[in-house]
Amino acid sequence: MKKVISLVLLTLLMTLCQTIFAQVNSGVMPKSAVAQLSESVVPQYDVATPDLNKLQAKAETSIKDGTPLKVAVVMPLQLTTDNAGIWERTTDGYNIWRLRLHNANALGCCALFDHFDLPEGAQFFAYNNDKSLIYGPYTREDNPSGEGYSSGLFPEGDIILEYVSPRHQFNQTETPNITINGYTYFYRSEGLPDLRVSEAKDGDTGYGASGSCMINVNCSEGDNWRIQQKGVGRMLGYVVEDGQLGAGWCSGTLINNTMGDGTAYFLSANHCSDGAATNYYNYFEFYFHYECPYCTCTSEPAMITYTGCEKIASSPISGGSDFLLLKLKNANWNKLKNDGLVLNGWSKSANASPSGVSIHHPAGDVKKISTYQQSLTSSTFNNGATNAYWLVPWAHTTHGTSVTEGGSSGSPLFNNNGLVIGTLTGGSSQCYYTAGREYYGKMSYHWQSNGSTNNKRLQPWLDPVPLSQTTCNYLDLTSSFYIIPAAHVFSAGNSSYNYIVFSNQSWTLSFQNDHSWFTVNKESGYGDDAILVTCQPNTTTATRRCNMTVTKADGTTFQLVVKQEAGTGVTVIPEEQFSVYPNPAHDQINIESVEHFLSKVEIIDMLGKVVYSTNINGDNSLIIPVAQLDNAMYLLRMTTINNEVVYKKFSKN
């Protein structure tokens, strides 16, 4: 998660937005300022100016042609802490490196890193000349992989980058692996932060950049959508066009899965990242809570920022339904909870919704809401799949007729039950033509109609077990009652798992069908607690499932699922008869048994997928490589030469 502090706005925002602001701003000044190092000695690297006329012409055509709102282009660099900047040492034992990136013509900018690998204990800052906007301190925790990263957005064209070494003696050996490979040059001002306080607000940057008909989400039109709006965010995505990397604004939403495990999936439109290479997703930035606190704005709102993601699945417009599923980096459910975010629910039903809304960030502006009050109809967008889109007419509401525009692409369409049913591709509505229609790719088509492989469908990710549900409710990590996960798949062997309960009242557990094959450690509790479920070995060839309901004292309910994999119809032997070490493992695991000889070893992830399998020639002592596995919990399934099975859990870190 990115940390940012705006000193000009600090006092005002801490008063108005204390909870949100405290979560994203550290208040830590760069070490060079604390040590009173001179800024006049910081070397300046002058970044080249692109062909602005050509870029502006392309941006104007991107508003309604099924592409992101293009606002920036990346100027390639190849700078490191060795070939640029200046190193200094403070009197209290810190090595500090600084460099200024400069372009007088840029409306805004940010720095991109091909490598951003910080040693333990190191800090990194990015700030503008007067330190009215400071990002940091970044630490190894913000980007543990050391892969690509982004500095965060700045108005105007100057960034000062500062690395602060861990505090060591002279001859300290831990050095950063930092490569600055790009400068994002903003030739349009939409979506850039506006730090002006005393000057007149002109709406060209920050809040107010979208059309005059747009309705802020915290107007009365959003009263029934307060939970859903917490999951919607804007996205600065990087795409290649005509051989040059650029950036543009889109919208999207955090989305829940049937496991209810808090995985930080973000759903948007494929055309928002079309042409992005795998490493470019490290630069994507996601902004949440960027909204006026009331129906109107009087100052630049605070926001939460996440940097970097992984592409999970997608479908193009051509012949498809135009969806994009991403997974945010370094964003577990506990971080999402602390940042007050919601994973929105969805429906894969093909039935037309009679009414609902879209929540979006037109022109990278603060969050807006558009309403429809007529039943949706099926349609086809340009050369997309036939009838794979919902055609949406906008309604006139209390504060006008809010539509969509460039930057709204990828935004969620909600049905009358508050569930996501589509993602925006494009359309014809504008503030001067509110009768225009918008096309949203259908969730029902995204589900599994774009292809047979997992990277073209939503189903393997949003319903991985599968539980085969038509709908999935939202996961409100800000609420006073929820449980993580909502479902768990147990191995066929003897296995246990904790369902974590968050509640502000007493609660009771009930069973909806047979549960004789597992036990729970408690059927009631008060407040935050855990329900430990322990399954008996499944020696049958059928899966087992039980639905449970947790009911809070006020009558609120939460549904849980216990599902156990089918057995193989063979004898399950006790895990104690095998020794597996080390646990946790890093590069390899050792397997040993005195009396059992193996014919096969499999490693299974927590979603039930076999990620490693090897046949064994009757050995009772062997070494299995695990360095290639992601850091997570796994299950070993070992089959003996007598067709017996033993299960044993281990973790990889």
N, C-alpha and C positions, 0 to 999 in steps of 0.2 A: 504494500500500500504506500502511496506517495504522501509525503508530509510537506505542507506548504504553509508559509506564514506571510501575510501581507501586513506590514507594520502600519501603513497608513490607515487601514481599516480595522486594525486589531481591536481597539476599544469599542467601536460601534458593534462589530460582529460578536464579540464576546458577550455583549449585553443582549443582543437580539437572538443569537443562535448559539448559545453556550454549549449545548450538548454536541451538536454537529461540529462546531468549530474546534472544540477541544480534542476531538478525535483525529483531526487531520493536520493540526498545527502543533509543532513541538515548542515553538518559542525560543529555539536555540539559535544564537547568533553564530555566524561563521567564525572559526577560530582565528582567522587573520584579523577580524575586527576586534575581537577580545584582546589579542596580542598587540593591537594598534600597528600592524604592518602597513606600510605605505602602499596605496593603490597605484601611484604613479609609476611604479616599477613593473607592473604587470604587463607582459608583452601582449600586443593586440594582433590577432590574425584577421585580415580583411577578407571577407567572403565575397566571391564574385556575385554580380547581379544577373539574373536570368533575363530572357526575352519576355518582358512584361506584356507587350501588346498581344503576342501569341497566346500567352497563358490566360489573359483576361477574356479573350474571345472564346476560348474553350470553356471557361467557367460559366459564361453567360448561357451557353447551350446546355449546361449540365443540370439546370434547374428542374426541367421536367422531362428529360429524355431517358430516364431509367438509369442514371448514374449518380454517384454521391455529389454533394455540393463541393466542388473543387475549390480549395482556398490556398494551397501551398504547393511548393515544389522543393525537392531535396537537392541541395548543392553538395556534390561529393567532396569529402575531406579524407585525409589519412593522417591524423594527428594523434600523438601519444604523449605520455608524461616524459618520454625520453627525447622526442624530437621537437617539442614545442613547450611554451610556458616557462615558468621560472620556479626553482626550488629554493625555499628559505627554511631556516630553523629558528624556532622561538626559544626564548631564554628558559622556558620551562620544559624543553625537551621534545617538541613536536616538529616533524618535518612537514612542511606545507608546500603544495604545488598549486599554482594559479595560472589561468589563461583567459583572455578576453576574446570572444568571437564577435565580430562587428560587421554590420552592413547598414549604412545610413538610410538606404531606401526601403528596407524591409518594414512592413507594417507590424510584423510580429515574427517570432522565431522560436525554435527549440533545438537542442543539440541531440543527435542520435549517436548511440554507442554500439559498435559491432561486438566489443567485449566490455563488460562492466563487472569485473571480478575484484571485489574488495577483500583484503585480509581481515581476519577477526580483529575487532577493536578499531578499525579505520572508519572514517566518516567522509562523506562527500556532500558538497553544497553546490547549488546553482542559484544565481541571483542577478538582479539588474544593477545598474550603476549606482542608484541612490538607495539600494537595499529596501525599496518599498515592496518588493516581492522576492521572497526567499524560499527555495525548495530545499528541504533537508532537515536534519542530517540523514542521508541515506547510509545504510549499513549493509553488511553482508546478508542480514535477514531480509532486506527488501528484494534482493535478487540472488538467492543462494546458488543458482545454477551458473552465475557468472556470464550468462549469454547477453544478447543485445538488450538495450534499455533506452529510455528517453528522459531528458532533463525536466520536462514540463514546459508549459507555454509561457511566453513572455510577450507583452506589448512592446512594439518598437524592435530594433535590430541588434541589441546588445545582450550578451550573456557573459557573466564571469563564472568560470568553473573553478572549484576549489577542492583539492584532496588533502585530507589531514591524516597523517600516518598514525598507527598505534603508538603510544608513548613508549619508546625504547631508549636504550643507550645509543651512542654513536655506533655505527657499523651494524645497525639493525638490518635484518635480511629480508623481512616481509615487504614486498613491493606490490603495487597494484598492477593488474592487467587491464588497462583502460585504453581503448582505441576509439577515437572520435571519427566516425566515418561519414557523418552527414550533418548538414545545417538545414533545418526545415525553414524555408523562406516563405513567409506569408505575404502574398500579393493581394489578398482580400482580407478584410478585417473581421468578417463574421466569426463569432465564437471566441475571439480573443478576450482576455481579461481587461476590464476597464478600471484603472486605479484612480481615476479623477474623482475628487471629492468636491472641491470648491468650483471647478469649472462647469460650464453648461454641458449637459448630457445630450449628445446628438444622435445616439442610437446606432452608430456605425460599428461600435465594438461593445462587447459585454451584453447586458440585457437590453432588449428593445430592438435587436437587429432584424427581426422578422417582420412580416406584413402587419399592418395596423388592425386587421380583423382577427388576429390570433388572440385566443382567450387563455389567460394564465390558469394553470391547473388548480390554484388555490382560490379561484373564484367559486361561486356557488355551483357551477356546472360540475365541479369535481367533488362535491360533498359526499357522494356515494362511492367514491373511488380512492379514498385516502390510503387504503392498504395497497392497492395496485400501483399507485403512483410511486411508492417507495422502491419498486423494483425496476422502474424505467430509467434509462440513462442515455446520454449522448456518447457517440464513439468517434474518435478521430482515427480513421483508417488510412493505411498506406497502400497505394495501388500503382502499377506501372502502366503508363500510356505513352505510346510512340517512343518507347525505349527509355523513358525518364520516370523516376520515382516521384510521386506526388502524394498529397494528403487531402482528405475531404471529410466532411461531416456527415454522419448518419445517426440514426436512433436505434434503440433496441431495448430488450428487457432481460433481466435475470429470470431464469425459468426453472421450475421445480421438476423433479423426476419422481416416479412412483416409489422409489426406495426412500424418499424423503430424507436423504443423508446429507443435505446441505452442499452438494457439489455445485460449484459456481459456474453453471452454464449460462451463456448469454446468447439470446436468439435475435438475429437481425436478418438482413437481406444479402444474398450472395453478391449482387452487383456492387455492394459496398467494399468488397475485397477482391473483386475479379482481377486477376493478374498479379496478386501478391504472392511472392515466394515465401517459403516456410519461415525464413529468418525475419521477414518483415513484420510478422505478427508480434515479435518482441517489442516493436515500437508502438503498437496500438495503445491508445489511452481511452479510458472509460471514466465518465464523470457522472456521479450520482448526487441527488439532492440539490441539483442546480435549478432552483426555482424561487420565484418571489414568495416571501413568507406570507403575503396577503394577496388580495386580488390585483394589486398594483405594486410596482417596485419603486423604491426611492434610493437604493444603493445596490452595488454589485453583490449578489448573494454569495455565501460560502458554498463549498462543495466538497465531495469526497472523490479522490482520484485513485484509480488502479492502473498500473502499467503492465502491458504484456499479456499475451494469451496464446492458446494453442488452437489451431483449426481442427474441428472434430468431424463435421459433416457439412455438405452443401449441395445445392442444385442451382444450375444457371437459369436465366430467363428462357433462353432458347430451348424449347422442348420440355421445359420443366416449370417449377413453381417458385423459383427464386428465394431459397432460404439459406441461411448461414448459421451454423451452431458453433460457438466458440466456448472455450473453457478458460476462465481468467487464471493467470498465474498467481501463486502465493496468496490464494484467497479461500481459506477453509471456512467452514460454517461459523467458527468462533469469531473470525475477523468480520464476516458479514454481519453477525449479530452485534458486535461492538460498533459497527458503522450504521446500525439502524436500517438494514436493508431487508427486502422481501424477495423471495423466489416465487414469481407468479405462477398460478395454476393454468391449466390448459384443457381444451376439449378437442378431441379428434373426430367428433361427430360431423357428418356431412350435412346435417340439418341447418337451414338458414336461421340466423338469429334475428329476432324482431326489432332489437334496439341494442344500443351499446355506445362505446366511445373508442377513440384512439388517443393515446397519450404520447407526445413526441417533442422533439427539439428542432423546430424549423429554423433554418439558417444558423444552426448551432446556438440558438437563443435559449433562454430559460424555458422550462417545461411548460407545454401548452396542452389543451384538451379540445378535441373536436367530437361532436355528438351526431349519431344517426338515430332516427326514430321511425324508419321504414324497414321492412324485412329486406335482408340482403338477397341479391340474386347472383347466380353463377355466371361467369364470363371468362373470356380469354384475353390475355394481355399480349398484344403484338404477336410475336412468334412463340409465345409460351405454350405450355401444354393446354389442351382443350378443356375449358371449364375448370381450370385449376385455380381460379381466382374468385374472390368475392368482390362484387361491384358495390361500392358504398356511396350513397348520397348523403350530404351533410345537411343538418337541420339548423334552423334559426332558434337560438336559445336566449336566455336572459341578457347576456352581454354581447350578442351578435351571432354571426355565422363564422365559426372558426373552421379553417380548411387545413391543408398541408402545403408544404413547399420544399425546395431543396434543403436537405438536412433531416427531413422527416423520414426518409427512406429507411426501411427496416423496422419502423415502429410497430408496436403490437396493436392489433385490433381485438377488443374485448367484446364478448357477448353479454347478454343481459344478466348472466350469472357471474360476471366478473372473471371469466376465464379467457385466455388467449385463444383466438381461432384463426388468426392470420397475421401476416407481416407485409408492410407496405412496399410495393414495387414502384408505382408511379401513377399518373393520372393527369387530369386537365383542370382541376379546381385551382383558383387563385383568388386573392382578395377582391379583385374586380370581376371575378366570374365564379361566384360561390355555387352556382348550379352545376359546376363540373363534377365528374365522378372520379373516384379513386379505386385502384386495383390492389387488393391484398392477396398474396399467395395463401392458399388454404392450408391450415394445419392438417386437415384430413388428407390432403395430397402430399404435403411434406412427409407425412408419417412413414409411408413405404411405397409410394408410387413413382418415385424418381429413378429407381434402379434397385438392383438386388443386393448390392454391397453396402456394408454398414456406413461408409462415408458418403452415401447418397440418401440416407434415411434418418428420420428422427427416432423411430421406434427403438433401435438398439440402445439408445442413450437415455431417452426419457422414460422408457419402460424396459429396463435391461433384463429383468428376471425371465420372462415377462409375467406381470400380473394380469395382463390383458384387460386393463381398465379403459373405459371410453373417456373418462375425465380424471384429472388429478388436481386436487385443491392446492392453493398457494401454501407456502411455508413462511409464516410471519415470524421472523426471528426477533421482532421487536415486541411480540405479544407476551401475555402473562401465562400462556398455556400452550405448549407444544412438546413433541417428543422426537428425538433423533436417534436412530432412523425411524421411519414409519414402517419399514419392512426390512427383513434380513433373510438371506438364504443360508441355511445351515448345511454343513456337509453331511454326508450319509453316516459318518461315524459319530461317536460321542463328542458333542461340541456345545459350547456355551457362548453367550453374547449378552452384552448389556444394552438395553434400551434406556436412554437418558431422558428423564422426565423433568420438564421445567414447568412449575405450577406455583401460583400464589395462594392456593387453597388445598384442602384435602382432596384426595381422589381415590377411586376404586377401579379395580380391573375385573372385567367379565369376559367370558369366552363364548363365541358364537357357534362353535362346532367342536368336534372331538379334539381333546387336547391330552389324551392319555399317554401320548408318546413323548411329552416333554413336561418339565416342571418349571415353576417360577418361584423365586425366593420370597415374593410378597404379592399380595393381591390388593393392598391398600397402602396409602402413604400420605404424607403432608409436605407440601413444598417441593423443592428440587430434590430429586432422588434418582434411583436407577432400578430397573426391573431386570434381574438376571434370569435369562431363559436357558435351560439346559436340556438338550435333546438326547434321547436314547438312540443308539445305533439303528439305522434303517437297513434291515437285511432283506427287504422286499425290493422289487423292481419298479415300484410306483413312488411318485413324489407324494409328500404329505404337506398339508396346509391347514392352518387354523387362523381365523380372523378373531382379533381381540378388540375390545373397546375399553378405553380409559375414560371414565366419567368424572368430571370435576364437581365440586360441591354445588356450584350454581347450575348444573345440568349440561354444561358444555362437554362435548365428547370429542375424542380423537381416536381414529381407527389405526390399528396396528396389524401387521401380517407376519406370521411365523411360517416359513416354508423350508422344507428339508428336501435335499436332493434324493433321488432314487438310489437305492443300493444296487449292488451287482448280483444279488442272490447268493453271495458267497459268505463264508465265515469272517466276521470282523474280530480281530484279536486285539488285546489291550495295547495301548500305545507305550506302556511302561516296558514292553519287551523289546523296544528299540531305543537306542540313544542317538539323539540328533543334536549336534553342536557345531559351532557356537550359535547361540540364540539370544540376542539378534545376530544375524549373519551379515557379512559385508561382501567378501569375494567368493566364498564357498561354504558349503555345509558338509559335515562328516556324518555318515550314517553307519551305525554299527549294531549288530545283534549277535547274541551267543548261539541261539538255536534256530533262527529263521534265515532262509536264504531267498534272495529276491529275484524276481523275473522282470519287474517293471517299476519305475519310479516316475510319478507325475507331480508337477507343481501347479496348483490351482489358485487363481486370485479370488477375491471376496465376492465377485460377481458370478463365480462358477466357471470361468473360462480357463481351460488348460493352457498355461503359458510356457510349459516345458514338459517334455516327455522323452524318456529313454528306456530302451530295453536292456536288461541286465542278465548276465550269464550265470545266475545262481550264486552271486557273491553275497556275503554277509557283512562286508566292510567296503565302503566306497566313498568317493568325494564327488559332490555335485556342484558345478559352477553356478553362481547366482549373481555375479557382478552385473550382468546384462538386465536384471530385473529392476523395475521401479522400486523406490523405497515404500514399502507397504507391508501389510500382513498377508501371509499365504498359508495354504494348506498342502502338506505332503500327503500324497496317496501312494502307498507302497504295496505292491502285490507280490506275494511269495510264490515260489515254485509249486506250492500245494494249493494255489488259487485262493489263499487267504488274503485279507486286506487289513491294513492298519493305517489310521489317519493320525497325523501329528501337525500341529500349528507351529509356524516360525515367522519371525519378522525379518525384513531386510532393511538395513539402513546404511 
